[in-house]
Amino acid sequence: MAIARRHHVIMSAYLEGFAVDPDKPQLHVFDLVRRKTRIALPRSVAWVRDFNTIAVPGREPDEVERMLSQVEGDVIAAFRRIDAVGSSNRQEFQLVLNLMALFIFSGSIGHPCHVTLTRPLRCRAVADLP
């Protein structure tokens, strides 16, 4: 299996929800650095190469990214069920809270500017997993 290298700091499936046409998900993006706008696919924005990569003996370098992908997939499925039914059950509500926690983490110590500070934290957390 190929190792994931493009790690989204905001999950692309969530970004797709902001597209006008769900069948052709495109976003209007404003680049703060270049001060320009462009049209982009959700998978091509809000990512940092190797952001969640870890270096822990006995663990895959993209293990954190794969764990986050599983959580993100569950959250998106919950969003789709909530949208279809118009309400949520306890499990779906907990998944949405998980997403909020991921956003808080990504917006604080998980921010791309803090990669060198947070990578050791992620490595220690994964090293302690069974």
FENHUSUL-V486722 format. One record per pair of residues at least 4 apart in sequence whose ideal C-beta (glycine too) atoms are under 6 Angstrom apart, sorted by the first residue. I is the first residue (numbers start at 1). J is the second residue. Records with the same first field share a line. If there is no record, write none. Layout:
I = J / J
This chain:
3 = 61 / 62
4 = 62 / 65
5 = 49 / 50
6 = 47
7 = 48 / 51 / 52 / 65
8 = 12 / 46 / 47
9 = 46 / 106 / 112
10 = 46
11 = 72
12 = 42 / 43
13 = 76
15 = 42
16 = 25 / 42
19 = 25 / 26
25 = 42
26 = 39
27 = 40 / 42
29 = 38 / 40 / 45
30 = 37
31 = 36
40 = 44 / 45
48 = 112
52 = 64 / 65
53 = 61
54 = 64 / 122 / 123 / 126
56 = 123 / 126 / 127
59 = 63 / 126
62 = 66
63 = 126
64 = 122
71 = 98
74 = 95
75 = 95 / 99
78 = 92 / 95
82 = 88 / 92
88 = 92 / 93
103 = 107
105 = 110
106 = 110
109 = 114 / 118
110 = 118
114 = 118
115 = 119
